[in-house]
């Protein structure tokens, strides 16, 4: 009987050690990957958090024309805009060419024409709005007002229109940047 109690205590101790190790390991793994998966841009008024590893960088590397219904299920770029103030703030979301990347990669001749790049954008409360990239004036997609201490979650997708006449599988690609501006002041973009 005494051996049985000793044995149970030993089993319980081993189980507690294993559970503690598992909890610590899970915690460390989660925070290691969650830090790498989001990019934050903050000002006194807005916080912008991109939820993917590539942050605000858009890269279309496959020239495969698809229908809008297929495009709407393509890779998503997600981000959150949060108002840190006690007043409503105007903001805009813009999609611009990443001219620095084209210049450093010397790949400007392989740029996919904007008239065949489509994009959809929506937040949690609305349906997808679909645009041709060439139809945007100065890359402007959205102008909105965010109420005090609120946040908006956005999803943006990009694809090549099925009306494209270029050959699939070409070296053509597109590098862009998602920019968020607060009443004209740049909040979110990579500054190098």
N, C-alpha and C positions, 0 to 999 in steps of 0.2 A: 504494500500500500504506500509506503514511504517513497519507494522508487517510482511509483506511478505519479505521485504529486510532483516529485522532482522532474520527472520526464515532461509533464504538462507545462511546468514553469519554463523549462528549457524551450519547448515548442513555441510557447507564447512569446518569449523573448526573441526567438528567431523570426517569427512572423512580424513582430513590431519593427525589428531592424530592417527587414525586407520592405515593408510598407513605407517606412521613413525614407529609405534609399529611393524607392520608386517615386515618391512625392517630390523629393528634392530634384531628382533627375528630370521629371516631367516639367517642373517649374522652370529649371534652367534651360531646357530645350525650347519651351514655349517662348520665353523672353528673348532667347538668342535669335530665333527666326522671326518673331514679331517685330523686332527692331529693324531687321533687314528688309522687311516687307513694306514698310511705310516710310514716307518722306514728308517731313513737316516744314511748312513755311509760315512764320508768324509775324504779325505786326501788332501794334497796340489795339487795332480794331478787329482784324480778322485772323483766324487760324485756318490754314489750308493744309489738309493731310491727304496725300496720295497713298493709296492702299496697296500699290504694287511696287516691286523692287525697282523698276525703271522710273518711278516717280512721274514727273511731268513729261518725260520723253516718249514720243510716238515713233514707232518704227514699223513700217510696212515693208517686209522683205520678200514677200511672195506676190508675184503678179498673177493672181488667179481671179478672173472675173466671176462674180456670183450674183445671184438675185438678191433683192432686198431682204427677203425672208431668211435666206442663209446668212447674209451680212449681219442681221440682227442677232445672230447667235455666235458671232465671231468673238475674238478676244476682247474683253472689256477693260477699260481704263476707269477706275473708280476713285473718287475723291470726295472729301467732305469740306464744306466751307462753314466756319462757325463765327458768328458775330460775338465779340467779346465786350461789347459796350451796352449801355442802357438806352441806345437810340438806334433807329433804323439806318442802314447804310446801303448806298448804291454800290453794286459791283458788276463786273462784266467777266465773261469767259471768252477767251480768244484762242484760236488755233493758228499758229504761225509756223512758217518754215524754220527749221533749225539751220540757219545759214552757217553758223560756226562749224557744225558737224559736216555739212556738205563741203565746206572749205578745207577743213583738216583732213577729211577722207578723200578729197579730190574726186568726188563722185557726182558733181553737179550735172554731168551729161547723162546720168542714169536716173534723173529725177522723174518720177511718175507725174504726168500732167494732172493738174488739180481738177480738170473738168471730168475725169473718170474716177476720182476718189469721192466716195460717199461717206457720210458720217451720220450717226444718230446720237442724240443726247436726250437724257431725261433725268428728272429727279424722282424721288419716291412717290410723289403725288400725281404724276402726269404720265401721259403716253409718250412714246418715242417721237421725236421730231427728226425728220430725215432731210439732209441738205447735201448738195454737191459742194465740195470744198471751194470750187471756183466761184460759187455764188455768194460767198461771204465777203462783206466789205471790210477790208483791213483785217480779215480773219475773225471778225466779231461774230460770235454765235449767240450769246445771251447777254442781255442787260436786265438786271433785276434789282429789287430791294429786298434785303434780308432784315427781318425784325430783330429787335433787341434780344440778345442772349439766346438766339435760335441757331439751328444748324440745318444745312441743306446737304443731302447726299446725291451725288451725280454719277451717272454711268455714261461713258462715251465709247462708241465702237466705230471702227473704220473698215472699209472694204473697197474693192475695185468693182465698179459698175459692170453688169453683164453686157452693157452696150459698148464696152471697150473693144477696139479693133486691133489692139496690139497683141502680139503673140504671148501666150502664157509661158511661164518659165524663163522669161528674159531676165537680164540683170537689173531691170528697172526696180526702183525702190523709193520710199518716201521717208524723210526724217522731219518730224515736226515737234512742236512744243505746245503744251496746254498752259496758257497764261491766265491767271486770275488777277484782275485789277480792282482795287478799292477806290472808287471815285477818282480814277485816273492814276493812282499810285500803284506801282507794281507790287503785288503781294507774292505771287507764286511763279517762279521760274528758276531754273538753275543758273546761277551766276558764277562764271569761271574766271 
